[in-house]
Amino acid sequence: MNIGVNKMDEFSITDETPMIVKSSDNWALRRADIVFIIDCTSTMDTTLKVVVNTIEDVVGVYEKANVKIRLALTEFRDCQYPEDNTKGRNLLHHHNFTTKDDESYFTEDVEAFSKILGQLKALGGGPLKESCFDALVSSAENIDWDAGSDRVLVFF
């Protein structure tokens, strides 16, 4: 019996697909700039806490694997929904981390990152679509990535 995968199905996964698990000791990633991009509209109200907990778990995985990480956070809401701005809710916001020597969209301080992450609120929004693509493009192009690190964008 041939359990090989044909060319048309090379990305299909079934119960018979062999799984290869690599231990964290074999990570090829050693330095990473990671931007978490989160929808903070009111539709995320019940989900936001789970997202925050998941991000903290992911950060823990990187730390245990001895990957040097810098963390950034972008929150976004609906496209062109002016009521959000007038109520003080940013449509798109790259959080900024300031130290005594530097100002950056990234931080290596996991506690400072977790503190800001914990302050996110699911507010606003409406019938317009969320500004997903604006958040992705703005995060990819407009923040201070480190030239020697792998760039990772995680979108919620």
C-alpha positions in Angstrom: 0.0 0.0 0.0 1.4 3.4 -0.9 0.8 6.0 1.8 2.9 8.6 0.0 1.5 11.9 -0.9 0.8 12.7 -4.6 1.9 16.1 -6.0 -1.7 17.4 -6.0 -2.1 16.6 -2.3 1.3 17.5 -0.9 -0.3 20.0 1.6 -3.1 17.8 2.8 -3.0 16.4 6.3 -4.9 13.3 7.3 -4.9 11.0 10.4 -2.3 8.9 8.6 0.1 11.8 8.0 3.3 11.1 10.0 4.0 14.0 12.5 7.6 15.0 13.1 8.1 16.8 16.4 11.3 18.7 16.9 12.5 19.4 20.4 13.0 23.0 21.5 16.8 22.2 21.6 16.9 22.1 17.8 15.4 25.6 17.1 17.0 27.3 14.2 15.6 30.6 15.4 17.9 32.5 17.8 16.8 36.1 17.6 13.4 37.3 16.7 11.4 40.5 16.6 7.8 39.5 17.1 4.8 41.8 16.5 1.5 40.8 17.9 -1.4 42.4 15.9 -4.7 42.3 17.6 -8.3 43.2 16.7 -9.6 45.2 19.6 -13.2 45.8 18.4 -16.1 44.9 20.7 -16.6 41.7 18.8 -13.4 40.4 20.5 -14.8 41.0 24.0 -15.1 37.4 25.0 -12.0 36.3 23.0 -9.5 39.0 24.1 -8.6 37.4 27.4 -7.9 34.1 25.6 -5.7 35.9 23.1 -3.7 37.6 25.8 -3.2 34.3 27.7 -2.1 32.6 24.4 0.4 35.4 23.7 1.9 35.0 27.1 2.2 31.2 26.5 3.9 31.8 23.2 6.4 34.2 24.7 7.1 31.6 27.3 7.9 29.0 24.6 10.4 31.4 23.0 12.0 32.1 26.4 12.4 28.4 27.3 14.0 27.8 23.9 16.5 30.5 24.7 15.5 32.6 21.7 16.4 36.3 22.2 13.1 38.1 21.5 11.9 41.6 21.2 8.1 42.1 21.5 5.8 44.7 19.9 2.1 45.2 20.0 -0.3 46.7 17.4 -4.0 47.0 18.1 -6.5 47.9 15.5 -10.2 48.6 15.1 -12.6 49.2 12.2 -11.7 51.1 9.0 -12.8 54.7 8.9 -15.1 54.4 11.9 -14.8 58.0 13.2 -16.7 57.5 16.4 -13.8 55.5 17.7 -11.4 58.4 17.4 -13.8 60.9 19.0 -14.2 58.6 21.9 -10.4 58.2 22.4 -10.1 54.8 20.8 -7.3 54.6 18.2 -8.2 52.9 15.0 -4.6 51.7 14.7 -2.1 51.9 17.5 1.5 50.7 17.7 2.4 50.6 21.4 5.7 52.3 22.3 8.1 51.2 24.9 10.5 53.7 26.5 13.6 53.0 28.5 16.0 55.6 30.0 18.2 55.3 26.9 15.8 54.5 24.1 12.3 54.6 22.6 11.1 51.8 20.5 8.1 49.9 19.3 9.9 46.8 20.7 10.8 45.7 24.1 12.8 42.8 25.6 11.0 43.4 29.0 8.4 40.7 29.1 6.8 42.2 32.2 6.4 45.6 30.6 4.9 43.9 27.5 2.5 41.8 29.6 1.4 44.9 31.4 0.4 46.7 28.2 -1.1 43.5 26.8 -3.3 43.2 29.9 -4.6 46.8 29.5 -6.1 46.1 26.1 -9.9 46.6 25.9 -12.3 45.3 23.3 -14.2 48.5 22.4 -15.9 50.2 19.6 -16.4 49.1 16.1 -19.5 48.7 14.0 -20.7 47.5 10.7 -17.5 48.5 8.8 -14.8 45.9 8.3 -11.8 45.9 10.6 -8.6 47.5 9.3 -6.8 44.2 9.2 -4.6 45.0 6.2 -3.8 48.4 7.4 -2.5 46.9 10.7 -0.5 44.3 8.9 1.1 46.7 6.4 1.7 49.4 9.0 3.4 46.9 11.4 5.5 45.4 8.6 6.7 48.7 7.3 6.6 51.3 10.0 8.2 49.9 13.1 11.9 49.6 14.1 12.8 46.1 13.2 16.3 44.9 14.1 18.3 44.1 11.0 19.8 40.9 12.5 16.6 39.3 13.7 14.0 37.1 12.1 10.8 39.1 11.7 7.6 37.5 13.0 4.1 38.9 12.7 1.3 37.1 14.7 -2.2 38.2 13.7 -5.3 37.9 15.9 
